[in-house]
Amino acid sequence: MTRINSVFKLVLHVFGVCLISMSVGLQAEAADSLSLQQTIERALQVNLQVMISREDLAAASAARKSQRTEFWPTLGTEYQFLRNDEAPNIGGFTSGSEDEYAWTTSVTQPLFTGFALTNQYALTQTNVALARLDLQLVRQDIILTAKETFFSLLKAQKLLDIAEATVKQIDAQKKVAQDFYEVGMSPLNDLLQAQVELANAKQDLIRAQNDVDIAQSNFNLVLRQPLPTVTTIEDIRTYVPFTRALPDCQQTAEQNRLELKIADTQVQREDQNLALVKKDYYPNVNLQGTYFRRGDDWDVDGGDGVFDPDGWRITAIASWDFWQWGRTRHDVTAQLKRVARARLDKTRIMEQLRLEVREAYLRTNEAQKNITTVEKAIAQARENFRINEERYQAQVATSTDVLDAQTLLARTMINYFNALYDFKIAKARLQRAMGVESMGLD
């Protein structure tokens, strides 16, 4: 009996340690563990799509600056050499030479282009706005992904802790059952059941270990670090309840969602394209100033037969293709259809985001209610385990009762951590659905 009492003390100690472990979650984190905000910041810093969006924004800004120069006059020059088979002759008089050289410098200023330059510049400004919105949209997606992988890793680690504690508990129970069986205090069935439960718990432990490895790999992928890297992250066991109403969330989404702003901007761009297509309804007017020099040698300094070696002229040029077989009219019709399509796409996006907000809101509320429910169940499951453990020690309960109580407690803890981190993930998705960029838990 002394040996049995010692085993009982060992079991009580192991159970106590495991219960504490399951009650508080993971062991104390290292001081240099990665916080949620640090995870998000690092993900934004190294993400390739963020880098691509920044390059797109820089390219759009450069294109806008390039288009702005179209308003300014252009300066050009031309040097020309002409070889004639013989010197030009008019009425018996030589009017040139066999070799003719000409140098021309001109300045051209567009005066009116059918509003094309104005609309083209407005288009480049719109493209800059779209590139900036796209960058913000990518940021929000990366923030959500970082949160999802962070909380998924925490959840996997918590479930691994529970699986490890369960194996220890059942292994200790199996030893007690074996000792009781050897002294004839319990039937073989108790021992066999404990052995089966231990084998099942070890399988659950293997799955939990694999889940942690997968979650860690996904976390590393977001941070663009080697997949086998083991990163210590800061434990977050508290949660801030979500109290906003669904209509409030939908209103926030309609005000903040970048997809709607992008849709509005795309409608604006198609309207600008429509105005640009109409440019052919108007003539083009340019003003050009030219200075020229001519000669029979490379220095274009006059010569035999060159009566006017240099000079200048100012020319106003108006051109208008007023008949194109209806081309402009058809182009305008096609662009009107693109404008209508952009407006319909905005309506589609509005309907879709309302569904996204509603779904994310319901998931968040569901997880929050589960937390409240399972918190009460934890205390009940812990008390149930304690009672069955004492009854087994007094030989008024079987090993099955203890194993069932232990399984119930483990399942309750699993449900709690699933609800807790599912809530955090659901809340992050709801914030994304509302278009709110949050770097923390608020």
Secondary structure as UniProt FT lines:
FT   HELIX           2..24
FT   TURN            31..32
FT   HELIX           36..46
FT   HELIX           48..68
FT   HELIX           69..71
FT   STRAND          74..83
FT   STRAND          89..90
FT   TURN            91..92
FT   STRAND          93..94
FT   STRAND          99..112
FT   TURN            114..115
FT   HELIX           116..182
FT   TURN            183..184
FT   HELIX           188..223
FT   TURN            227..228
FT   HELIX           246..256
FT   HELIX           258..277
FT   HELIX           278..281
FT   STRAND          284..295
FT   TURN            298..299
FT   TURN            304..305
FT   STRAND          310..319
FT   TURN            325..326
FT   HELIX           327..393
FT   TURN            394..395
FT   HELIX           399..433
FT   TURN            434..435
//
